[in-house]
Amino acid sequence: MEAIAPARTALVVMHYQTDILGLFPSVAPDLLANTRKLCDAARAKGIGVYFANLRFSPGYPEVSPLNKNGQGIKQLGRFVDDRIAPELGQQANEPLIVAHRASVFFGTDLEVRLSAQGVDSLIMVGIASTGVVLSSVAYASDADFRLYTVKECCYDPDQVVHEHLFATAFDSRTTVLSLGEVLRLLA
């Protein structure tokens, strides 16, 4: 495997926000602990950390009546006032990208920010695998980023589909790493 070049790599932490983690209280502590280790290792190696949250304005004006997923989100009544999980220790220089759709790239300035920093490789983690991770990995792959995913830092309530995505769609577009493997690469 090619070595990770810190100056050209970013860690993108997707939807690790209080409202989403609150939906999965039985797995949130392990996800947060794993992802904090990853964030700290990336920071120590000089890799930029970017956070991306799903967020809407009160009344959900960003949600189209044509968007089935958006309608489900609107009915949940969440993602208006939540924040990045404080357990991840976001630093002042680590940007928050606000997205209104499953992909952290759709309608945001994330790709421009990454390009401006000379980033061509992404370590991508998030909740949920069938939502933000799938949508964002597909876009980033099409945009010619070198991609890594870290299985223990991704979660989906449908574990069968989660496992299938890592064995198929993510494996064909990214280098799938365990937390141990990525921590060794970043040591």
N, C-alpha and C positions, 0 to 999 in steps of 0.2 A: 504494500500500500504506500502511496505517495505521502511524504511527510506533510503535516499541516503547517502552512506558512502564516504565522500570527498576524503579520501586517496586512495580509490579503484575506483574512478570515474573520467572520463575525458569528457570534452565537445569537440566534433569534429565539427568544422565549415567548411562546404564543399562548395567550389566554390563561396564563397563570394569574388569575385575578380572583378576588375574594368571592364574588357571586358564583363563579364556576366551581371553585374548590369547595364552596359550601354545599354544592349539589352532590359531592362525593366524599362525605366525611370519613368513611372507612379507609380510603386510600390516600387522602390528602396528605397526612403526615409523611408517609414514605415518598410520595411524589415530590413534596417540598424539600425533604432532606436530600434526595438524589439530585434534584435540580440545583439546590444551593451548592452542593459539592461541585457540580459542573460549572456553575457561574464563577465560583471562587477559583477553580483551576483555570478557566478562561481568562479571568482578570489577572491572575498571577503570570500568565503567559503573554499578556499584552494584547489579547483578543478583545475586540469591542463587543459589548453585550447590548443587545437591542430588545426591548420588551414591546409586545404588541397586545393590545386589549381590544375586545369587542365592546363598543360603547355607543350609546344612543342619547339623544336629547330627550327631555321630558315630552311625553306624547308620541314618541317614536316617529318623527316626521321623515326620517331616513328610510323607513320601511315601506316598500311598495306593496299595494294590495295584491300585486301579481307574484310576489316572492313568497312561496310557501314556507320556506325556512324562516324568513323574516316574520311571518305571521305567527309562527310558533314561538319565536323569541319574544315578540310583543305580548303574547298571552302569558308568558312567564312573569312579565313585569320586572325584569332584572336588567342589569347592564347599563344603568343610568348613572349611579353614584358610587359604584364599586371602584376598587383600586388594585394595583399590583400587590400580590401577596407580600406583606412586609418581611416574611421569613427569608425572602430571596435577597434582601439587602441591597436594593437598587441604589447605585451610586449617582451622584449629581450629574456626571457626564454621560450617563446611560439613558438614551432617549426612549420615550414612550410613543409608540406609533398607535394611533387610534384608527380602528377599522370598523366599517359598518356592514361588512360582509364576511363570509367564512375565510376567504383568502386575505392574508395580511398585506398583500400587494394591491388588491383591487381598490382603487380610489384613494390610495395613500401615497406618500412620498418616500416610502421605504427604499424602493429600487434606486431612486435618484440619490438618496443619502449614501447607500452602499457604494454606488458607482463613484460618487465624489470622493470616497475614502479609498478607492482602488480595491475594493473587496470583490473577489470572484469566487469565494468559497464560503458556504454557510453550514453551520451546525444548527439543525432545526429540531426543536422539541416543543410539545404542546398538548393541550387538552381541547378537543378530543381528536383522536386519530382519524375518525370518519369525517370530521369537519375541517377545522383549521389546518391540521397537518396534511391531510390529503389535498385540499385545495391549494395550499401554499407550496407544497412540494411539487405539485404538477406545474404550477406557474414558474417556479424557480428553475425547474428542469428545462422547461421550454425557453427560459431566458438565459440558458447556458451557464448557470452557476454550477460549480462543483459542490455536491451536496453530501452531507452526513446526517443521519438521524440516530438518536440514542433511545433505544427501546424503553429502558427503565425510567425515562423522563417524558414519556408519552403515555397517554391513557385514553381508553374508550370504555364506556360501560358495557359494550358488546365485545366481550373478550374473544369470541370466535372471529369476528370481523377484524378486530385489532391484530390478532395473530396472522390472519390471512393477508392483510395489507402489508405487514412487515415481510411476509414471505413472497409477495408478488409485486404490487405497485411500488412500494418503497424500495425493495431490493433491486428492482429494475431501474430505478432513477437515482438512488442514493447509495452510499456506503453505509450499511446498517452496522452500528457499533453497540456493544454493551457499555454500560457505565464504566466498568473496569477497563475496557479497551480504550475508551476515549480519555480517561484519567491518565493512563500510561502514556498515551500520545502527547498529552499536554504537560507531562511532568518535566 
